[in-house]
Amino acid sequence: MNQGLSPRQFLPEWTPQQAVMLSWPGRDSDWASLLEAIETTFVTLIEVIARYQHVLVTLPDDDTRQRLATVLANLGVPDSRLSLVIAPGDDTWARDHGPLTVMANGRPLLLDYRFTGWGGKFPAERDNAINAMLAEQGLLAAELQSLQQVVLEGGGVETDGQGTLLTTRSCLLNPNRNPHLDQADVESHLKEYLGINRVLWLENGYLEGDDTDSHIDTLARFCDEHTIAYVRCDNPGDPHFDALSAMEQELKAFRRTDGKPYRLIALPWPRACLDPEDGHRLPATYANFLIINGAVLMPSYADPADVTALMALSEAFPTRDIIPVDCRQVIRQHGSLHCLTMQLPKGSLKVIEN
């Protein structure tokens, strides 16, 4: 229990960061047939993030570590910006198996929730062990608190840093996550362990091809404590139109703690991205952006809407660089840019700061 301790603060993504965590795809993962293409995307992502801050990469084996170190050195990425760590996983979605960070008693505290492959859809035992492996290897400066009795994924929760959580019922209350917990239980847990004092529950919104039961980071994101960027479908012939229009109305009805409406910034709807092998629709979304120190990395899809998305995010983040990253390969495994990453606030790692 958290009795006797000062209230916790679930840190928003714009909190000053020490590093971004990535999990490199293994040859035995679902990326096997796309390995060269997704590795190219990963290298691009690491190189871009390293311009601004440290990058922690968990890797399947030492051969991969040495190969990646050579590639990044040739690209001019300084060693001082990299931690390349052997910690084999099942897949690459660090957003969902990486630690969530709260501020507790004036220090960052890393929370290690159980990851089950989005309700048992995919193998996840190795992914679920990565955070503990980082602690065992002495890489963490912050304490790691095990909360393995509860399933919770980083992509399923958004916070304003002021005690408000934004999420979807279809994910957080899905019986494939925590069947022993009802809404009151979930809210009680979020209050005790994340310092949340109110939850904004979305009833609507989904993406075809999504395996996560509608993670909030595919649909709507806090940009600051008063601003929410969200995906809007403006094509009545698209199967997403009704659900996303209903979600938009919900967001318009939400109120800040001072009673005022949120500033809403609509993100465009790209053309349907289809899998080249079987033609099923892939979950392309501009809401899956990543906030880092001084920049926002935006998923792009070689679509005319990329430019509109960049302009919208420039409005949401006027003091940050907006950097597009091609995510056409990433969505082939049903995630996007934010899903691949987990930010670690300052004080999380035992690394040399630059």
Steps between C-alpha positions, in 0.01 A plus 500: 500500500597864453389603849709761677673620185455834326266498200644371178504686168472305177745690282382629162708435190625859484680462835876551437636165389825317553448237230263322268482122523473278190488121466683370193318236288637148518534246221246276676239775533201574279730740315704214350377551143537880526815511710724701268230760434403548866865511608547793260208677668648431844840641398331816371303534822807454720705748295227766522437458874876503573522853358301610805564253781610153610362179346473168683468202265429149629642237264458124448872405499855628490539452124209739443645743752838511325341533157277787613789676676697495174209633294430783744869591528516527120203736514680718751280419801720562807550209741415734786142519371451120489441213739490174303386228740442128452148422624316265260131559443212355303423810293577871467222692674689678779205730562310208648769299679718793608458659845256777582654781705351687794657761723489377860659677795687728263660221297403304188358155568470245218190280504533151355151386399424162351493485120302211350511575127176706512291249684678182395492560126877451457797353695626754753686328783844617384370852440349500846840417653700779332452768768617263773801405285598867471485530878700180550771631266533812714387740229223672695563796727134511602327233706296246302174407675347171389125520437477166324160431652347757263506510119554852366662622178652842444316544172170468684539807722557872445546759775511877526742473793243669723311192614279445194516177300358459148424145386250272327256263664562239233861467615525571872174325590541212257453165681806365317720729714383498863179297526512525881479882490191709426503871413507608864792264568694631199445860602604421858822341375576794271448739792726308737787411271493770230358790701200532267199683643269489199463289187360617167352183348449487123217273389574529128793477261691216337738420214474205265804276530563603861583215742484709817123536553520872421804639676452868565836583337353405161203735545551803725803648679570771755739760353496708818262516793245701299538351149397168345592396145272236355434315175201617299354309207335733249395232252140382561569197282781379726402227751663703778289811440219439748719383789754778463229764459345376825843513665542858383172596669615334822825700493305822444289420806797432730596781737825597667511516878422874479180423307624631166499285182823359370676657206454233233728460199375265229751275328423397141389161376743332258385290208450134584835321536463138395729207570679412175466126565132447584347848462369544855492855630788617718463738797656818360449791741666834557410492871789256555760779523784507754590803712872528585720781629467782249317305230197294402551198275202455272408177321472552126352273233598653163150644492384853405362529855857485637541873435168584666598291802834678524326838496253389768777374728695822440194683637485266800876522569615845377833490687609152385643365176252274318684213332319250273611136521384257231289236677365303204696195610408540867126483441540165323523353851203713614674772699669829422770734626381568857434128550869425440625740767487573873638823643703488821505826699817649644635297790385165358827354371861466609651655188725792429294810427579726205 
